[in-house]
Amino acid sequence: MAMNPMQRKANNSFLLGILITLLITGAIIAFLIFQVMDLNRTIEEQEAALTTVYVLSDNVKSGQIITNDMLTTMNVFSSTVPENAIGDVEVLSSYYLADEQGNQAYTGYKFKDPNNTLGDNVVQDSEGFIIYSEDDYNALNDQQKSQLTDTNNAQYITRQMIVGNSTIDVNCEIKYDEEVAAYYILIPETTEVTITRATSYNYTKELLEAMPLIAKIDMYANTVITPDMVAEGQLTKDDVRKQEYNIIALPTQIQTGDYIDVRLRLPDGQDLIVVSHKEVEIPTIKGVESTNCIWIDLSEEEILTLSCAIVESYEMTGAKLYATRYVDPGLQNAAQITYIPNTETMALINNDPNIVETAKAELRRRYNEDIADGNDKIVRQSIDDATTYEDPEEAGDLVAEKTEEEITSLQDAREDYLDSLV
C-alpha cells in the first residue's frame, strides 16, 4: 500500500534518527576506546615510574634503635621520594645487625620468671633471662606479666636449636664485646630431648658483622628512610639501669623524649658536664606528669659519677646541679664529659665487683692522666678546694637542707608550667 506524504516523512525521520543515533553511539564508543587506551598507557607509565622504598611502620624518636620489625616496604612514585631513599634490601642490610645467615635483629622484651608462670618448656639464656618478641609478650595476660621480673627492652636474633628430634626457634639477645669492639649472640645448644627449667646448655658465641640502626631525628610512621636520617650506633650495655632523680634543676618545659646534659656549676663559675646526651622520661602518676622527677638510663660508671656530683654540689655553697636540653639530639653529638669524680668514688668503683672493667679503666684514665696540660687535675683540685672550706660536721645537715629546698622550688616551677598547659 502506497504511503502518503505524511507517512513517508515520518518514516524518513525515523530512519534518519536511527542513523544519527548509530553515528553518535559509534563516536562515543570510539572516544571511550581512546580514553581506555590512554588510561592504560598512563597506568603503564605510572607503574614504570614506581619505586620500592622502606618506610617506618611506627613513630620513632631521635636516638631510638630501629630494627627490622619497625620497617616495611611501600611502592611510591619516584618523583615524590629523595634520590637517596633506601629501597634496596642489600643497602638496608648494611645498616642492620645480622648474623652470618642474614637473620635480622628485632626488638622485644627480656625478663625473668621466678615463679615459673610460663611453664617449663621455655629457653633461658646464660643469665636466666627469657626473651620474647613484642607480639608474644603482649599476648600474655596482666596476671602473667605481673609475675615476671627485671623486664626490659632487648634486641635479639632468632636462631634454631635442636632438641631431641625437634628443631625450635630461640631468641638470642644481642650483646657487645668491649675487647673486640663487636656485637655477638650466644646460641644455646643441648643434648637433652626435652626442655625444662633445669636444662643445661652450652653456648656458642657468634660475632655479628654490622652495627645497629639509630634514628638521628624524630620520624613519623610512613616516613621514607634515607641514609641521612639514620646512623650506626651501639646497643644498650648490660650495666645500664633506669635511674630516678628529683634533685636536678630541670628546664621549665622539659618533656619525655628530650635529651639532656647534667651539669655541675661550681661557686667559682666553672661549669662541668657530669653526664651527657641522655634521653629523659617524665614519670606519670594517675595520668599526671611529675613536677620534679625524671628517669634517665645510666651505666654503672655514670651512676657513680652523678652520685658523687650530687653530694658535692650540696657540700659547696653556691653550687648547682642542673640539666640542659639538646636542640637536635639526633644531629648533635654527645658533649665531652668534664667532671672528675673524687677519690672516694674511685675507691668505690675499684671495690665494687658489679662495675664493668671498662668503667674502671675510663675513670682511672680521667683521674690519673694529664690531659690538655693537666686540665683533669686542675678540675678535680678546684672541686676539692671548694668543698674543704665548709665545716665537715655541718656538711650532712647542709645536704639535707639544700635538698629539701631544691625539691620544693623545682616542684613549684613544674606545677606552674603544667598548670599553664591546661
C-alpha positions as CSV (number, residue, x, y, z in Angstrom):
1,M,0.0,0.0,0.0
2,A,1.4,3.3,-1.0
3,M,2.4,5.7,1.8
4,N,1.0,9.1,1.9
5,P,3.4,12.0,2.1
6,M,2.9,12.3,5.9
7,Q,3.8,8.6,6.4
8,R,6.8,8.9,4.1
9,K,8.1,11.9,6.0
10,A,7.6,10.2,9.4
11,N,9.4,7.1,8.1
12,N,12.3,9.1,6.7
13,S,12.6,10.9,10.0
14,F,12.7,7.7,11.9
15,L,15.4,6.2,9.7
16,L,17.4,9.4,10.0
17,G,17.1,9.3,13.8
18,I,18.4,5.7,13.8
19,L,21.3,6.7,11.6
20,I,22.2,9.7,13.8
21,T,21.9,7.5,16.9
22,L,24.3,5.0,15.4
23,L,26.8,7.7,14.5
24,I,26.7,9.2,17.9
25,T,27.0,5.8,19.6
26,G,29.9,4.9,17.4
27,A,31.6,8.2,18.2
28,I,31.1,7.6,21.9
29,I,32.4,4.1,21.7
30,A,35.5,5.3,19.8
31,F,36.0,8.1,22.3
32,L,35.8,5.6,25.2
33,I,38.2,3.2,23.4
34,F,40.7,6.0,23.0
35,Q,40.2,7.0,26.7
36,V,40.7,3.5,27.9
37,M,43.8,3.2,25.7
38,D,45.1,6.5,27.1
39,L,44.3,5.4,30.7
40,N,46.1,2.1,30.2
41,R,49.1,3.9,28.8
42,T,49.1,6.3,31.7
43,I,48.9,3.4,34.2
44,E,51.8,1.7,32.4
45,E,53.8,4.9,32.6
46,Q,53.0,5.3,36.3
47,E,53.8,1.7,37.1
48,A,57.1,2.2,35.3
49,A,57.7,5.3,37.5
50,L,57.0,3.4,40.8
51,T,59.9,2.6,43.0
52,T,60.0,0.4,46.2
53,V,61.3,2.2,49.3
54,Y,61.5,1.4,53.0
55,V,59.2,3.3,55.3
56,L,58.6,3.3,59.1
57,S,55.7,1.2,60.3
58,D,55.5,3.3,63.5
59,N,56.7,6.6,65.0
60,V,60.4,6.7,66.0
61,K,62.1,9.1,68.4
62,S,65.5,10.6,67.8
63,G,68.2,8.2,69.2
64,Q,65.9,5.1,69.1
65,I,67.2,1.8,67.7
66,I,65.4,0.8,64.5
67,T,65.1,-3.0,64.0
68,N,63.6,-5.0,61.1
69,D,60.1,-5.1,62.6
70,M,59.8,-1.3,62.6
71,L,60.2,-1.1,58.8
72,T,58.0,-2.1,55.8
73,T,58.2,-1.6,52.0
74,M,56.0,0.7,50.0
75,N,55.6,1.4,46.3
76,V,55.6,5.2,45.6
77,F,56.3,7.4,42.6
78,S,59.9,8.1,42.0
79,S,59.3,11.8,41.7
80,T,58.0,12.0,45.3
81,V,60.9,10.5,47.1
82,P,64.5,11.6,47.7
83,E,67.1,10.2,45.3
84,N,68.9,8.5,48.1
85,A,65.9,6.8,49.6
86,I,66.7,3.3,50.8
87,G,64.8,0.8,48.7
88,D,67.4,-1.9,48.1
89,V,67.4,-4.6,50.7
90,E,71.2,-5.1,50.2
91,V,71.7,-1.4,51.1
92,L,69.5,-1.7,54.1
93,S,71.2,-4.8,55.3
94,S,74.5,-2.9,55.5
95,Y,72.9,-0.8,58.4
96,Y,71.5,-3.8,60.3
97,L,72.8,-6.1,62.9
98,A,72.6,-9.5,61.3
99,D,74.1,-13.0,61.9
100,E,76.1,-15.0,59.4
101,Q,72.9,-16.4,58.0
102,G,71.5,-13.0,57.2
103,N,68.9,-13.1,60.0
104,Q,68.0,-9.6,61.1
105,A,67.7,-8.0,64.5
106,Y,64.3,-7.4,66.2
107,T,63.2,-5.6,69.3
108,G,61.4,-7.4,72.1
109,Y,61.5,-8.0,75.8
110,K,63.7,-9.9,78.2
111,F,62.6,-10.9,81.7
112,K,62.9,-13.4,84.4
113,D,60.2,-15.8,85.5
114,P,61.0,-16.8,89.1
115,N,57.5,-18.3,89.8
116,N,57.5,-20.5,86.7
117,T,54.4,-18.7,85.4
118,L,55.2,-19.5,81.7
119,G,55.8,-23.2,82.3
120,D,58.9,-25.4,82.0
121,N,59.4,-25.5,78.2
122,V,60.9,-22.1,77.7
123,V,64.6,-21.4,76.9
124,Q,66.6,-19.3,79.3
125,D,69.8,-17.6,78.4
126,S,73.1,-17.8,80.4
127,E,71.9,-15.2,82.9
128,G,68.4,-16.8,83.4
129,F,66.5,-14.3,81.1
130,I,63.7,-15.3,78.8
131,I,63.4,-13.3,75.6
132,Y,60.0,-12.8,73.9
133,S,59.1,-10.9,70.7
134,E,56.9,-7.9,71.3
135,D,53.8,-9.7,70.0
136,D,54.4,-12.8,72.2
137,Y,55.0,-10.6,75.2
138,N,51.8,-8.5,74.6
139,A,49.8,-11.8,74.2
140,L,50.5,-12.5,77.9
141,N,47.7,-11.6,80.3
142,D,48.1,-9.0,83.0
143,Q,48.4,-11.6,85.7
144,Q,51.2,-13.4,83.9
145,K,53.1,-10.1,83.3
146,S,52.8,-9.2,87.0
147,Q,54.7,-12.4,87.9
148,L,57.7,-11.5,85.7
149,T,60.7,-9.6,87.0
150,D,63.5,-7.5,85.5
151,T,61.5,-6.8,82.4
152,N,63.3,-4.6,79.9
153,N,63.7,-4.0,76.1
154,A,66.1,-6.3,74.3
155,Q,67.4,-6.6,70.7
156,Y,67.6,-10.2,69.6
157,I,68.1,-12.5,66.6
158,T,66.1,-15.7,66.3
159,R,68.1,-18.9,65.7
160,Q,67.3,-22.6,65.7
161,M,68.2,-25.1,68.4
162,I,68.0,-28.9,68.1
163,V,66.1,-30.5,71.0
164,G,65.9,-34.3,70.6
165,N,64.3,-34.9,67.2
166,S,62.8,-31.4,67.0
167,T,64.1,-28.0,66.0
168,I,62.8,-25.0,67.9
169,D,63.3,-21.2,67.4
170,V,65.1,-19.4,70.2
171,N,65.6,-15.6,70.6
172,C,69.3,-14.8,71.3
173,E,70.0,-11.4,72.9
174,I,72.5,-9.2,71.1
175,K,75.4,-8.1,73.3
176,Y,78.5,-6.0,72.9
177,D,82.1,-7.3,73.4
178,E,84.3,-4.4,74.6
179,E,87.5,-6.2,74.0
180,V,87.0,-6.9,70.3
181,A,84.6,-4.0,69.7
182,A,81.9,-6.2,68.1
183,Y,78.4,-7.4,68.7
184,Y,77.6,-11.0,69.3
185,I,74.9,-13.5,70.3
186,L,75.2,-16.7,72.4
187,I,73.5,-19.6,70.7
188,P,72.3,-22.3,73.2
189,E,72.9,-26.0,72.5
190,T,71.7,-29.0,74.4
191,T,71.9,-32.8,74.3
192,E,68.5,-33.1,76.1
193,V,65.5,-34.5,74.4
194,T,63.1,-32.0,76.1
195,I,63.4,-28.6,77.6
196,T,62.8,-27.8,81.3
197,R,64.0,-25.1,83.6
198,A,66.8,-27.4,84.8
199,T,68.1,-27.9,81.2
200,S,71.8,-27.2,80.9
201,Y,73.1,-25.5,77.8
202,N,76.4,-25.0,76.0
203,Y,76.6,-21.6,74.4
204,T,78.3,-20.9,71.1
205,K,79.5,-17.3,70.7
206,E,78.9,-15.8,67.3
207,L,80.1,-12.3,66.3
208,L,77.9,-10.1,64.2
209,E,79.1,-8.1,61.3
210,A,77.2,-4.8,61.5
211,M,76.1,-2.0,63.9
212,P,72.5,-1.3,64.9
213,L,70.5,1.3,63.0
214,I,69.9,4.5,65.1
215,A,67.3,7.3,64.3
216,K,69.0,10.7,64.0
217,I,65.7,12.6,64.2
218,D,62.1,12.1,65.3
219,M,60.2,10.4,62.5
220,Y,56.5,9.5,61.9
221,A,55.0,6.3,60.5
222,N,55.3,6.0,56.7
223,T,58.4,8.3,56.6
224,V,60.7,7.3,53.7
225,I,64.1,6.3,55.1
226,T,67.3,7.8,53.7
227,P,70.9,7.3,54.9
228,D,70.9,10.9,56.3
229,M,68.1,10.0,58.8
230,V,69.9,7.1,60.4
231,A,73.3,6.2,61.8
232,E,75.1,3.2,63.1
233,G,75.4,3.1,66.9
234,Q,75.8,0.9,70.0
235,L,73.2,-1.2,71.7
236,T,72.3,-0.7,75.4
237,K,75.1,-2.2,77.5
238,D,74.5,-4.8,80.2
239,D,75.2,-2.4,83.1
240,V,72.7,0.3,82.1
241,R,69.9,1.0,84.6
242,K,66.9,3.4,84.7
243,Q,67.6,5.9,87.4
244,E,65.2,8.4,89.0
245,Y,66.3,11.8,90.1
246,N,64.4,14.7,91.7
247,I,67.2,16.9,92.8
248,I,68.4,18.1,89.4
249,A,67.3,21.5,88.3
250,L,65.2,20.9,85.2
251,P,64.4,23.3,82.3
252,T,60.8,24.5,82.7
253,Q,59.4,23.0,79.5
254,I,61.2,19.6,79.6
255,Q,59.2,16.7,78.4
256,T,59.6,12.9,77.7
257,G,61.8,12.2,74.8
258,D,64.1,15.3,75.3
259,Y,67.8,14.8,75.5
260,I,69.9,16.5,78.2
261,D,73.3,17.0,79.7
262,V,73.6,17.0,83.5
263,R,76.0,19.8,84.5
264,L,77.6,21.0,87.8
265,R,78.1,24.7,88.2
266,L,80.8,25.5,90.8
267,P,80.9,28.6,93.1
268,D,83.9,29.9,91.2
269,G,82.0,29.9,87.9
270,Q,83.3,26.7,86.4
271,D,80.6,24.7,84.6
272,L,81.3,21.0,84.3
273,I,79.5,18.3,82.3
274,V,78.7,15.2,84.5
275,V,76.7,13.0,82.1
276,S,75.8,13.8,78.5
277,H,73.2,13.1,75.8
278,K,70.6,11.3,78.0
279,E,67.0,10.8,76.9
280,V,64.5,11.9,79.6
281,E,61.3,10.2,80.6
282,I,58.9,12.1,82.9
283,P,57.1,9.6,85.2
284,T,53.3,9.9,85.5
285,I,51.1,9.2,88.4
286,K,47.4,8.7,87.7
287,G,47.9,10.3,84.3
288,V,49.6,13.4,85.7
289,E,53.3,14.2,84.9
290,S,55.7,14.6,87.8
291,T,56.7,18.2,88.5
292,N,60.2,17.5,89.6
293,C,61.2,13.9,88.7
294,I,63.0,12.4,85.7
295,W,64.1,9.0,84.7
296,I,67.3,8.5,82.7
297,D,69.2,5.4,81.6
298,L,72.7,5.4,83.1
299,S,75.7,3.0,83.1
300,E,77.3,1.9,86.3
301,E,80.1,4.4,85.7
302,E,77.6,7.3,85.1
303,I,75.5,6.3,88.2
304,L,78.5,6.6,90.5
305,T,79.8,9.7,88.8
306,L,76.5,11.5,89.1
307,S,76.0,10.3,92.7
308,C,79.4,11.9,93.5
309,A,78.4,15.1,91.8
310,I,75.1,15.3,93.7
311,V,76.7,15.1,97.1
312,E,79.5,17.5,96.2
313,S,77.0,20.0,94.8
314,Y,75.3,20.3,98.1
315,E,78.6,20.4,100.1
316,M,79.5,23.6,98.2
317,T,77.6,26.8,98.9
318,G,76.5,28.3,95.6
319,A,77.0,25.1,93.5
320,K,74.2,24.0,91.2
321,L,73.4,20.6,89.6
322,Y,71.2,21.2,86.6
323,A,70.1,19.9,83.2
324,T,70.4,21.5,79.8
325,R,68.3,20.4,76.8
326,Y,69.6,19.5,73.3
327,V,68.0,21.3,70.3
328,D,68.6,18.5,67.8
329,P,69.7,15.4,69.7
330,G,69.8,13.2,66.6
331,L,72.2,15.5,64.8
332,Q,74.1,16.9,67.8
333,N,77.0,14.7,69.2
334,A,77.2,14.0,72.9
335,A,79.2,16.6,74.9
336,Q,82.6,15.8,76.3
337,I,82.5,14.9,80.0
338,T,84.5,17.4,82.0
339,Y,83.5,16.5,85.6
340,I,86.1,14.3,87.5
341,P,84.8,12.1,90.4
342,N,86.6,12.3,93.7
343,T,88.9,9.6,95.2
344,E,86.2,8.2,97.4
345,T,84.1,7.4,94.3
346,M,87.2,5.9,92.6
347,A,87.7,3.6,95.6
348,L,84.1,2.5,95.4
349,I,84.5,1.7,91.7
350,N,87.6,-0.3,92.4
351,N,86.0,-2.3,95.3
352,D,82.5,-2.9,93.7
353,P,82.5,-6.2,91.6
354,N,79.4,-5.1,89.7
355,I,81.2,-2.4,87.9
356,V,82.4,-3.3,84.4
357,E,86.1,-3.2,83.7
358,T,85.7,-0.6,81.0
359,A,84.2,1.8,83.5
360,K,87.1,1.3,85.8
361,A,89.6,1.9,83.0
362,E,87.8,5.1,81.8
363,L,87.6,6.6,85.3
364,R,91.2,5.8,86.1
365,R,92.3,7.4,82.8
366,R,90.3,10.6,83.6
367,Y,91.5,10.9,87.1
368,N,95.2,9.9,86.8
369,E,96.3,11.0,83.4
370,D,97.3,14.5,82.4
371,I,95.2,15.8,79.5
372,A,95.3,19.1,77.8
373,D,98.1,20.5,80.1
374,G,96.8,18.8,83.2
375,N,93.2,20.1,83.0
376,D,91.8,17.0,84.6
377,K,93.8,17.5,87.8
378,I,93.1,21.2,87.7
379,V,89.3,20.5,87.5
380,R,89.5,18.0,90.4
381,Q,91.6,20.3,92.5
382,S,89.1,23.2,92.1
383,I,86.3,20.9,93.3
384,D,88.3,19.8,96.3
385,D,89.2,23.4,97.2
386,A,85.6,24.4,97.1
387,T,84.5,21.6,99.5
388,T,87.2,21.9,102.1
389,Y,86.3,25.3,103.4
390,E,82.9,24.0,104.7
391,D,82.7,22.6,108.3
392,P,82.7,18.8,107.8
393,E,80.3,18.4,110.8
394,E,77.8,20.6,109.1
395,A,78.1,19.1,105.6
396,G,75.4,16.4,106.2
397,D,72.9,19.0,107.6
398,L,73.7,21.3,104.6
399,V,73.0,18.5,102.2
400,A,69.6,17.7,103.7
401,E,68.6,21.3,104.0
402,K,69.5,22.3,100.4
403,T,68.0,19.0,99.1
404,E,64.6,19.9,100.6
405,E,64.8,23.5,99.3
406,E,65.7,22.2,95.8
407,I,62.9,19.8,95.7
408,T,60.3,22.4,96.8
409,S,61.4,25.0,94.3
410,L,61.6,22.6,91.4
411,Q,58.1,21.2,92.2
412,D,56.6,24.7,92.4
413,A,58.2,25.6,89.0
414,R,57.0,22.4,87.3
415,E,53.5,22.8,88.7
416,D,53.3,26.4,87.3
417,Y,54.4,25.1,83.9
418,L,51.9,22.2,83.9
419,D,49.1,24.5,85.0
420,S,49.8,26.8,82.0
421,L,49.2,23.9,79.7
422,V,45.6,23.3,80.9
